[in-house]
Amino acid sequence: MADSVNLPPLRISELLRTWGLHPDKRLGQNFLVDEVALRRIVEAAGVESGDAVLEIGPGLGSLTRHLAVRASRVVAVEKDARLLPPLKSVLADYDNVRIVLGDILQIPAPSLMAAEDYLVVANIPYYITSAVFRHLLGSSPRPRRIVLTVQREVAERICAPPGKMSLLALSVQVYGEPRVAARVPAGAFHPVPKVDSAVVRVEMLPQPRIPAAQLPLFFRLAKAGFSQKRKTLLNALSGGMRWPKSVTRACLEAAAVAPAARAQALDWPAWARLTNAAGEILWRAADSDIPA
């Protein structure tokens, strides 16, 4: 099988003209055309010869080709039926690629992959970044690694440390270790977007940072804590969890978290303690008037 370095450039503009197509702004279609950037994505993903890869939104196959020459199998899920004829023509010589027409957010990712151990590598539309992460991280089994090209600002936010955390960062980092693996300038795309992109690589942890049984409660707390990030946790959790302030204060004290702290400042041990303390409160709620 050929090395991806030797692949000839895919002429996206010419392909679009040949098939009478235009990028669909509603679907956030910005096709990655820079061959250096494409190789960097595959390198950042650490794709090896025995890997099975799920690609979301292959478009015209520019990244798919590079994945196909490195991986043993690629499943590419495309939502836009208009792109299937040119996509199939581009990938005609790759017998290890399966093209699926559908919306990845409506398809359980593991159902597409015969092996439990698979990677997700994709250049996705900016507007579905959070939804794609929720979908993939909520699947069972989860992929071993997720590598997505997203808006640069969002990639940096996902990788933020305590003090700069967001609900998105927390939602990703509870399952894995994210890092920005590469930068992709706006000029690497057709059409050129208004912002630069970055490749975020998330290496899945063997187990979530919060025990699986406590994850629903953890996410309730996180959503409440970040619902109004300028509020202290005392006020944000009281409103979001519908608890009297006296109960919230007791919960925070049990977790050794300052009532005046804000959600973005908490580290993972603090979130674990807070989830445990909230679990105790809800366990007692059955015999009290505390809202559950």
Residue, then its C-alpha position, 0 to 999 in steps of 0.5 A: m500500500a502506498d505511503s500518504v506522502n506520495l499521494p497526488p493533491l486532490r483538486i477540490s475546486e476542479l472536482l466541484r466544477t466537474w460534478g456541478l457542486h458548491p459547498d453547502k454553508r448550512l452544513g458548514q462545508n469547508f473542504l481541507v485541501d492542503e496536503v501538508a495539513l492532511r498529513r499532519i492530521v494523520e500523523a497527529a492521530g497516530v494511525e497505524s497499519g492495524d487500526a480501524v478508523l471512523e471518519i465523520g464527514p469525508g466530504l470529497g475524500s481528501l482526508t479519507r485517502h490519507l487515512a486509507v493508506r495508513a489504516s487497515r479499515v476506514v468507515a466514512v460517514e457522509k451526511d450530504a448525498r450530493l457528495l457521494p458520486p464524486l466521493k466514490s470516484v475519488l475512493a474507487d481504488y481503496d477497497n478498505v474504505r466503506i462509505v455510509l450515507g447518514d448523520i453520525l449524530q443519529i448513528p451509534a458509532p460502535s455499530l459502524m465499527a466491527a472492532e471495539d478498538y477504533l479511532v475517530v479522525a475527522n475534519i468536522p463542521y464547527y457548529i457540531t463540535s460539542a454535539v459530536f463530542r457528546h455523541l462519541l463520548g457517550s457511546s459504548p464502547r468509546p473510541r480509543r482516541i478521538v482526533l478532530t479538526v475544529q475551530r482553533e479557539v474551541a480546541e484551546r478551550i477543550c484543553a484548558p486547565p483548571g481556572k479556565m475550564s468550561l462545560l465543554a472542557l469538563s465534558v471532554q476531560v472527564y473521559g480523556e486527556p486532550r491536547v492541541a496536536a497541530r495548527v491548521p491555518a484558514g487558508a488550508f481550506h476551500p472555501v476559506p473560513k474566517v478563523d483558523s483551525a486546530v487539531v485536538r487529540v483526545e486520548m481516552l482514559p481507561q475509566p472516566r475520572i468520575p465513576a460511571a454510576q456518578l456521571p449523571l449527577f456529575f453532569r447535573l452539577a457541572k451544568a448547574g455550576f456553569s449555567q451562569k459562570r460569573k456566579t459563585l458555586l453557592n448561588a449557581l448550584s442553589g439555582g441549578m440544583r433547586w437546593p436551599k442555600s443552606v443545603t448547598r453550603a453544607c454540600l460545598e463544605a463537605a467537599a472542601v470547596a469554598p462557597a465563593a469559588r466558581a465552577q471554572a476554578l475547580d480541579w478534578p479532585a474537587w469535582a469528585r468530592l463535590t459529586n460524592a457530597a451531592g450524592e449523599i444529599l440526594w440519598r437523604a432527599a428521599d426522607s426530606d423536602i430537599p428537591a432531588 
